[in-house]
């Protein structure tokens, strides 16, 4: 999710370098509180960047992350993941 959060900030006009720094601080903050990034409140997140708005939660949803086109990395979408799982289950004899 951290990469998706950085992509979110870049799309909001933050430079990649700044986004990387902000997200790194947010990850440490979340880890210290034993939370996932998506469990942070909007107020907590805004403490790291004024560019963060309520729509950030859509970027931190795991299913949305899978379906979102990834320009910065080559990851499969949900359909590719489902096909790979079906193939693996067939190969090991588990349906």
ROLUMNU-290644 format. One record per residue (C-alpha): residue number from 1; residue in three letters; x, y, z. Coordinates in Angstrom, 1 decimal. Each point is the difference from the previous one (the first is absolute). Layout:
N
 seq type      X      Y      Z
 NUM  ALA      X      Y      Z
...
***
This chain:
95
 seq type      X      Y      Z
   1  UNK    0.0    0.0    0.0
   2  UNK    2.9    2.3    0.6
   3  UNK    0.8    0.2   -3.7
   4  UNK   -3.7    0.8   -0.8
   5  UNK    0.0    2.7    2.6
   6  UNK    3.1    1.5   -1.6
   7  UNK   -1.7   -0.1   -3.4
   8  UNK   -3.0    1.7    1.5
   9  UNK    2.1    2.8    1.3
  10  UNK    1.8    0.4   -3.3
  11  UNK   -3.4    0.3   -1.7
  12  UNK   -0.8    2.7    2.4
  13  UNK    3.0    2.0   -1.1
  14  UNK    2.6   -1.1    2.6
  15  UNK    3.4   -0.8   -1.5
  16  UNK    1.0   -3.7    0.1
  17  UNK    2.8    0.7    2.4
  18  UNK   -2.3    1.9    2.4
  19  UNK   -2.6   -2.7   -0.3
  20  UNK    2.5   -2.7    0.8
  21  UNK    1.1    1.9    3.1
  22  UNK   -3.6    0.6    1.2
  23  UNK   -1.0   -3.6   -0.5
  24  UNK    3.1   -1.3    1.8
  25  UNK   -0.9    2.1    3.0
  26  UNK   -3.6   -1.1   -0.2
  27  UNK    1.0   -3.7   -0.1
  28  UNK    2.2    0.5    3.1
  29  UNK   -2.8    1.8    1.8
  30  UNK   -2.5   -2.8   -0.9
  31  UNK    2.4   -2.7    1.1
  32  UNK    0.7    1.6    3.3
  33  UNK   -3.8    0.0    0.6
  34  UNK   -0.5   -3.5   -1.4
  35  UNK   -2.3    1.2   -2.7
  36  UNK   -0.3   -0.4   -3.7
  37  UNK    0.3    3.2   -2.1
  38  UNK   -3.7   -0.2   -0.7
  39  UNK   -0.8    0.0    3.7
  40  UNK    1.5    3.4    0.6
  41  UNK   -2.5    2.8    0.4
  42  UNK   -0.2    2.7   -2.6
  43  UNK    1.2    2.4    2.6
  44  UNK    3.0   -2.2    0.7
  45  UNK    0.8   -0.2   -3.7
  46  UNK   -0.5    3.8   -0.6
  47  UNK    2.7    0.5    2.7
  48  UNK    2.5   -1.4   -2.6
  49  UNK   -1.3    1.8   -3.1
  50  UNK   -2.6    2.6   -0.7
  51  UNK   -0.6   -1.7   -3.4
  52  UNK   -1.7   -3.0    1.6
  53  UNK   -3.7    0.1   -0.2
  54  UNK   -2.9   -2.4    0.8
  55  UNK    0.5   -1.7   -3.4
  56  UNK    3.3   -1.5    1.3
  57  UNK   -1.9   -2.9    1.5
  58  UNK   -1.0   -1.2   -3.5
  59  UNK    3.7   -0.2   -0.8
  60  UNK    0.7   -2.0    3.1
  61  UNK   -2.7   -2.6   -0.6
  62  UNK    1.7   -3.3   -0.9
  63  UNK   -2.5   -1.0   -2.8
  64  UNK    0.3    3.5   -1.5
  65  UNK    3.7   -0.3    0.0
  66  UNK   -0.1   -3.2   -1.9
  67  UNK   -2.3    1.4   -2.7
  68  UNK    1.7    3.4   -0.4
  69  UNK    2.3    0.3   -3.0
  70  UNK    3.6    0.1    1.2
  71  UNK    2.2    2.3   -2.0
  72  UNK    2.9   -0.2    2.4
  73  UNK    0.2   -3.8    0.3
  74  UNK   -1.1   -3.1   -1.8
  75  UNK   -2.5   -1.8    2.1
  76  UNK   -3.0   -2.1   -1.1
  77  UNK   -3.5    1.1    0.4
  78  UNK   -2.7   -2.0    1.8
  79  UNK   -0.8   -2.2   -3.1
  80  UNK    3.6   -1.1   -0.4
  81  UNK    0.2   -0.9    3.7
  82  UNK   -3.2   -2.0   -0.2
  83  UNK    1.3   -1.9   -3.1
  84  UNK    3.4   -0.7    1.7
  85  UNK   -1.8   -1.3    3.1
  86  UNK   -2.3   -2.3   -2.0
  87  UNK    3.0   -1.4   -1.9
  88  UNK    1.9   -0.6    3.2
  89  UNK   -2.9   -1.7    1.6
  90  UNK   -0.4   -2.2   -3.0
  91  UNK    3.7   -0.9    0.0
  92  UNK   -0.1   -1.1    3.7
  93  UNK   -3.3   -1.7   -0.4
  94  UNK   -2.0    2.3    2.2
  95  UNK   -3.2    1.6   -1.4
***
